[in-house]
Amino acid sequence: MQNDNLSILVLSCDKYSDLWPPFFQCFLKFWPDCEYPIYLGANKKIFANDKVKTLLTGDDKDWSSSLRKIINQINSDYIFIILEDLFLVKEVNNQKFKESFNILVKNNFNHCHVSTLIKPDYLLNNDVGVYEKGIPYRVNVLGLWRKDYLSKIIIDGENPWNFEIMGSYRSSYDDGFFCLLGENFKTINAVEKGRWYPDKLKIAEEFGLELDRSRPVLKGVYLLKSNLQKIIVKLIILMPWKQRVKLMNMLRKILFSY
């Protein structure tokens, strides 16, 4: 029986349609008892699967305008946004997910991360953490959203990186930001800027996923740059966010930005 208060939205576009088969192979394998409607956001292509409904936007104007068109086609009060290049690699505990979601609703959440890459300021309970006002990167495309709040902070003309940075500023005085603790939604980020991560491609091959071999693989200077960026981000996140904000305000004066 479907629960229509929350919808799953796999946010994508036609140029990543080769990732749809492996994504849904993993999703349906590791979350077989998902009781929520599943939608795929795309431009003009339809994904043929009885368990997935494709929502079309037509030609892209920009990323945020397309996102708005997609969520306007969803009737549920809450949306769980997932990206097509994040492959589930561990079984989702559906009961635990449902319990956490109900706790979030009772606490009037606006947005909830599904990982603790950004550490919470304090714990609501053993399964849910809380972000204070002003914390950087409190907005993440991936995660649970109250639909009307998401609609409020979307500004047409932004790409996903703009949205996460500027959306964090726009939401900085709002309560209702949380994160799920533990690894009940464990994924691998398979693709960056249109290219496979070589180690993630190997995992996908070991899983026996349906893969399009025409997509290039990250290598050479591109792979080195990507790995360095990950290390820098992890080091920055280790710093308590209030001290990090002070540091970044100082660095901004000499043309650095976060």
C-alpha positions in Angstrom: 0.0 0.0 0.0 1.4 3.4 -1.0 1.9 6.2 1.4 1.1 9.4 -0.6 2.2 11.9 2.0 5.8 11.5 0.8 7.1 11.0 -2.8 10.5 9.9 -4.0 11.9 12.1 -6.8 14.9 10.9 -8.7 16.1 14.2 -10.1 17.7 13.8 -13.6 17.8 15.0 -17.2 17.9 13.3 -20.6 21.7 13.5 -21.0 22.0 11.2 -17.9 19.5 8.7 -19.1 22.1 6.0 -19.4 22.4 6.1 -15.6 18.6 5.4 -15.1 18.8 1.5 -15.6 21.7 1.0 -13.1 20.3 3.5 -10.6 16.9 1.8 -10.5 18.5 -1.7 -10.4 20.2 -0.6 -7.2 17.2 1.3 -5.8 14.7 -1.5 -6.3 17.1 -4.1 -5.1 18.1 -2.3 -1.8 14.7 -0.7 -1.1 12.3 -3.3 -2.3 9.6 -2.4 0.2 9.6 1.3 -0.5 5.9 2.3 0.0 6.1 5.8 -1.5 5.3 6.9 -5.1 8.5 7.0 -7.2 9.0 9.8 -9.8 11.8 10.4 -12.3 12.5 14.0 -13.4 13.5 14.2 -17.1 13.3 16.4 -20.2 11.6 14.4 -22.9 12.6 10.8 -22.4 10.4 8.3 -20.6 11.8 5.6 -18.4 9.8 2.4 -19.0 9.2 0.8 -15.6 5.9 0.1 -14.0 7.2 1.3 -10.6 8.4 4.7 -11.8 6.5 7.6 -13.3 8.5 10.0 -15.4 7.8 13.7 -15.0 8.8 15.8 -18.0 10.0 19.4 -18.1 10.7 19.8 -21.8 13.9 21.6 -22.9 16.1 22.9 -20.1 16.0 26.7 -19.4 18.1 26.2 -16.3 18.4 23.7 -13.5 16.2 25.4 -10.9 13.4 26.3 -13.3 13.3 22.6 -14.3 13.2 21.6 -10.6 10.3 23.9 -10.0 8.4 22.4 -13.0 9.0 18.9 -11.7 7.9 19.5 -8.1 4.8 21.3 -9.3 3.7 18.0 -10.8 3.9 16.2 -7.4 1.0 16.3 -5.1 2.5 15.1 -1.8 3.4 17.5 1.0 6.9 16.1 1.3 9.5 15.0 -1.3 12.6 12.9 -0.9 15.0 14.1 -3.7 17.7 11.7 -4.9 20.2 12.2 -7.8 20.5 9.7 -10.6 24.3 9.2 -10.1 23.9 8.2 -6.4 23.6 4.4 -6.4 22.2 2.6 -3.3 24.7 0.0 -2.1 23.1 -1.1 1.2 19.6 -2.2 2.1 17.3 0.5 3.4 15.5 -0.3 6.6 12.0 0.9 5.5 10.6 0.8 9.0 13.4 2.9 10.5 13.1 5.3 7.6 9.3 5.7 8.2 9.8 6.2 11.9 12.5 8.9 11.3 10.2 10.6 8.7 7.3 10.7 11.2 9.6 12.3 13.8 10.6 14.9 11.3 7.0 15.7 10.4 6.1 16.1 14.1 9.0 18.5 14.5 7.9 20.7 11.6 10.9 20.0 9.4 11.7 22.0 6.3 14.7 20.0 5.1 16.6 17.0 6.2 20.0 15.6 5.0 20.2 11.9 4.7 23.9 11.7 5.8 26.0 13.4 8.4 28.7 14.8 6.1 27.7 18.1 7.7 27.8 17.3 11.4 24.7 18.3 13.4 24.9 20.9 16.1 23.0 18.7 18.5 20.9 15.5 18.6 17.1 15.4 18.6 17.3 11.6 19.4 19.5 8.7 18.4 18.3 8.8 14.8 18.0 12.5 14.0 20.4 15.5 14.4 19.6 19.2 14.3 21.3 22.1 12.4 21.2 25.5 13.9 20.4 28.7 12.0 23.3 30.0 10.0 25.3 26.8 9.5 26.9 26.7 6.0 25.7 24.0 3.5 22.5 23.4 5.5 20.8 23.2 2.1 21.6 20.1 0.1 19.6 19.1 -3.1 19.7 15.5 -1.9 17.4 14.9 1.1 13.9 15.2 2.5 12.0 18.4 1.8 8.8 20.0 2.8 7.5 20.8 -0.7 6.1 24.3 0.0 9.4 25.3 1.7 11.5 24.0 -1.2 9.3 26.0 -3.6 9.9 29.1 -1.6 13.7 29.0 -1.6 14.1 28.0 -5.3 15.2 30.9 -7.5 15.1 30.5 -11.3 18.4 30.7 -13.0 20.5 28.7 -10.5 22.5 25.5 -11.0 22.6 22.9 -8.2 25.8 24.3 -6.7 24.4 27.9 -6.6 21.3 26.5 -5.1 23.1 24.8 -2.2 25.3 27.8 -1.4 22.8 30.6 -1.9 19.9 28.5 -0.6 21.9 28.1 2.6 22.1 31.9 2.9 18.4 32.3 2.0 17.4 29.8 4.7 19.9 30.9 7.3 17.3 32.4 9.6 14.9 29.5 9.4 14.4 26.6 11.8 13.5 23.1 10.7 16.8 21.7 9.4 17.8 18.2 10.4 19.9 15.2 9.3 19.4 11.5 9.6 22.1 9.7 11.7 23.6 6.3 10.8 23.8 4.8 7.3 20.2 3.9 6.5 20.6 5.4 3.0 24.1 4.5 2.0 25.1 5.4 -1.6 28.1 5.8 -3.9 28.5 8.9 -6.0 29.2 7.1 -9.3 29.7 10.1 -11.7 31.2 13.6 -11.5 30.7 16.2 -14.2 29.6 13.5 -16.7 32.5 11.1 -16.0 32.6 7.8 -14.1 34.7 7.6 -11.0 37.0 4.6 -11.8 36.6 2.9 -8.4 32.8 3.4 -8.5 32.6 2.0 -12.0 34.4 -1.1 -10.7 31.8 -1.4 -8.0 29.0 -1.0 -10.5 30.6 -3.8 -12.7 30.9 -6.1 -9.6 27.2 -5.5 -8.9 26.4 -6.6 -12.5 24.6 -3.4 -13.3 23.4 -2.4 -16.8 26.1 0.1 -17.9 26.5 2.3 -20.9 30.2 2.1 -21.8 30.2 5.3 -23.9 30.3 7.5 -20.8 34.0 8.6 -20.2 35.9 7.8 -17.1 37.7 10.3 -14.8 41.4 10.0 -15.2 44.7 12.0 -15.2 44.5 15.6 -14.1 40.7 15.5 -13.8 40.8 12.6 -11.3 43.6 14.2 -9.4 41.7 17.5 -9.2 38.6 15.7 -8.0 40.4 13.8 -5.3 42.1 17.0 -4.1 38.8 18.8 -3.9 37.4 16.0 -1.8 40.3 16.2 0.7 40.0 19.9 1.0 36.2 19.8 1.6 36.7 17.1 4.3 39.4 19.2 6.0 37.2 22.3 5.9 34.2 20.5 7.3 36.3 19.3 10.3 36.5 22.8 11.5 33.6 23.9 13.7 31.2 25.8 11.5 31.1 29.1 13.5 34.9 29.3 13.4 34.8 28.4 9.7 32.3 31.2 9.0 34.7 33.7 10.7 37.6 32.4 8.7 35.8 32.5 5.4 34.6 36.1 6.1 38.2 37.1 6.5 39.3 35.2 3.4 36.5 36.7 1.3 38.3 40.0 1.7 41.2 38.6 -0.3 39.0 37.1 -3.0 38.4 33.7 -1.6 34.9 32.3 -1.4 33.0 29.3 -0.2 
